[in-house]
């Protein structure tokens, strides 16, 4: 559970099915850029309801449907636009997972909630980097470790993409 709390590659959501109880207990999904399969998968994991069926039940086609359309649209974005879009999606997932963990009954000091809170702080610092280093340093939403990591990781990414 601890590793899954901050993972963005739990499984391929296009091949998943969800029970309506997850929606009834935890509510709907955020309207922003969150990836619903990462949220629903975490909810199922909280309820000890994530199961693998080895039989092939789905035929998956690439380059068709909404994913292919989004890929074409995203390819016109700059590196920074793509990066901030991805970070915003990851932050939305972590924020919803935190809300779901609290609904489930996990305490604020539980290792799972603490790990997700730290991961969300690191992503906020990375997003703030694109508003300038001053925005990262001035923020009170995360600690110095997240600030330094955000500046270093996004700064290196920017240098590599020149």
C-alpha positions as CSV (number, residue, x, y, z in Angstrom):
1,X,0.0,0.0,0.0
2,X,2.8,2.4,0.9
3,X,4.5,2.1,-2.5
4,X,1.2,2.3,-4.4
5,X,0.2,5.5,-2.6
6,X,2.5,7.6,-4.7
7,X,2.8,5.4,-7.8
8,X,1.6,6.7,-11.2
9,X,2.0,3.3,-12.9
10,X,-0.2,0.9,-10.9
11,X,-1.7,-0.8,-14.0
12,X,-3.1,0.0,-17.4
13,X,-6.5,1.5,-16.6
14,X,-8.0,0.8,-20.0
15,X,-8.3,-2.8,-19.0
16,X,-9.8,-2.3,-15.5
17,X,-13.4,-2.6,-14.2
18,X,-14.7,-1.0,-11.0
19,X,-17.5,-1.8,-8.6
20,X,-20.0,0.9,-8.0
21,X,-19.4,0.8,-4.2
22,X,-16.1,2.7,-4.8
23,X,-18.1,5.6,-6.2
24,X,-20.7,5.4,-3.5
25,X,-18.2,5.4,-0.7
26,X,-15.7,7.9,-2.0
27,X,-17.8,10.1,-4.3
28,X,-17.1,11.3,-7.8
29,X,-13.9,12.1,-9.5
30,X,-12.2,15.5,-9.7
31,X,-13.1,17.5,-12.8
32,X,-9.6,18.7,-13.4
33,X,-6.8,16.8,-15.1
34,X,-6.7,13.8,-12.8
35,X,-6.3,10.3,-14.2
36,X,-9.4,8.4,-13.0
37,X,-7.8,4.9,-13.3
38,X,-5.1,5.9,-10.8
39,X,-7.7,7.2,-8.4
40,X,-10.0,4.2,-8.7
41,X,-7.2,1.8,-8.5
42,X,-6.0,3.3,-5.2
43,X,-9.6,3.3,-3.9
44,X,-9.8,-0.4,-4.7
45,X,-6.5,-1.0,-3.0
46,X,-7.7,0.7,0.1
47,X,-10.7,-1.6,0.2
48,X,-8.4,-4.7,-0.5
49,X,-10.4,-5.1,-3.7
50,X,-7.7,-5.0,-6.4
51,X,-7.6,-8.4,-8.2
52,X,-5.8,-9.6,-11.2
53,X,-7.6,-11.8,-13.8
54,X,-5.1,-13.6,-16.0
55,X,-7.5,-14.4,-18.8
56,X,-7.4,-12.0,-21.8
57,X,-10.8,-10.2,-21.6
58,X,-10.0,-7.0,-23.5
59,X,-8.5,-6.3,-27.0
60,X,-6.5,-3.1,-26.8
61,X,-5.9,-1.1,-29.9
62,X,-3.3,1.6,-30.1
63,X,-3.6,4.9,-32.0
64,X,-7.4,4.9,-31.9
65,X,-10.0,6.6,-29.7
66,X,-9.6,9.5,-27.3
67,X,-6.0,8.7,-26.3
68,X,-4.8,9.0,-29.9
69,X,-6.6,12.4,-30.2
70,X,-5.1,13.7,-27.0
71,X,-1.6,12.6,-28.1
72,X,-1.9,14.6,-31.3
73,X,-3.1,17.6,-29.4
74,X,-0.3,17.3,-26.7
75,X,2.4,17.1,-29.4
76,X,1.7,20.7,-30.3
77,X,2.6,21.9,-26.8
78,X,6.0,23.2,-25.6
79,X,8.1,21.1,-23.3
80,X,7.1,23.4,-20.4
81,X,3.4,23.2,-21.2
82,X,3.6,19.4,-21.4
83,X,5.5,19.2,-18.2
84,X,3.2,21.5,-16.2
85,X,0.2,19.6,-17.5
86,X,1.6,16.3,-16.4
87,X,2.6,17.7,-13.0
88,X,-0.9,19.2,-12.5
89,X,-2.4,15.8,-13.3
90,X,-0.1,14.0,-10.8
91,X,-1.0,16.6,-8.1
92,X,-4.7,16.1,-8.8
93,X,-4.3,12.4,-8.4
94,X,-2.4,12.7,-5.1
95,X,-4.8,15.2,-3.7
96,X,-7.7,12.9,-4.5
97,X,-5.9,9.9,-3.0
98,X,-5.3,11.9,0.2
99,X,-9.0,12.7,0.4
100,X,-9.8,9.1,-0.2
101,X,-7.3,7.9,2.4
102,X,-9.0,10.2,4.9
103,X,-12.4,8.9,3.9
104,X,-11.2,5.4,4.4
105,X,-10.1,6.3,7.9
106,X,-6.3,6.7,7.7
107,X,-4.9,9.1,10.2
108,X,-2.8,12.1,9.3
109,X,0.3,10.6,10.8
110,X,-0.1,7.2,9.0
111,X,2.8,6.4,6.8
112,X,0.6,6.3,3.7
113,X,-0.8,9.8,4.3
114,X,2.6,11.2,5.2
115,X,4.2,9.8,2.0
116,X,1.4,11.2,-0.2
117,X,1.6,14.6,1.5
118,X,5.4,14.8,1.0
119,X,5.0,13.7,-2.7
120,X,2.3,16.4,-3.2
121,X,4.7,19.0,-1.7
122,X,7.4,18.0,-4.1
123,X,5.1,18.3,-7.1
124,X,3.9,21.7,-5.9
125,X,7.5,22.8,-5.7
126,X,8.2,21.6,-9.2
127,X,5.1,23.5,-10.5
128,X,6.2,26.6,-8.7
129,X,9.6,26.4,-10.3
130,X,7.9,27.5,-13.6
131,X,6.8,30.7,-11.9
132,X,10.4,31.4,-10.9
133,X,12.7,30.2,-8.2
134,X,11.4,33.0,-5.9
135,X,8.0,31.4,-6.0
136,X,9.5,28.1,-4.8
137,X,11.5,29.8,-2.0
138,X,8.6,31.9,-0.8
139,X,6.1,29.1,-0.6
140,X,4.9,27.9,2.8
141,X,3.1,24.9,1.4
142,X,6.1,22.5,1.6
143,X,9.5,22.2,3.3
144,X,13.0,23.0,2.3
145,X,13.7,19.5,1.1
146,X,10.9,19.8,-1.5
147,X,12.0,23.3,-2.4
148,X,15.6,22.2,-3.1
149,X,14.4,19.1,-5.0
150,X,11.9,21.1,-7.1
151,X,14.5,23.7,-8.1
152,X,17.2,21.0,-8.8
153,X,15.1,18.5,-10.7
154,X,13.1,21.0,-12.8
155,X,16.3,23.1,-13.4
156,X,18.1,20.1,-14.7
157,X,15.2,19.2,-16.9
158,X,15.1,22.7,-18.4
159,X,18.9,22.5,-19.1
160,X,18.5,19.1,-20.8
161,X,15.7,20.3,-23.0
162,X,17.5,23.4,-24.4
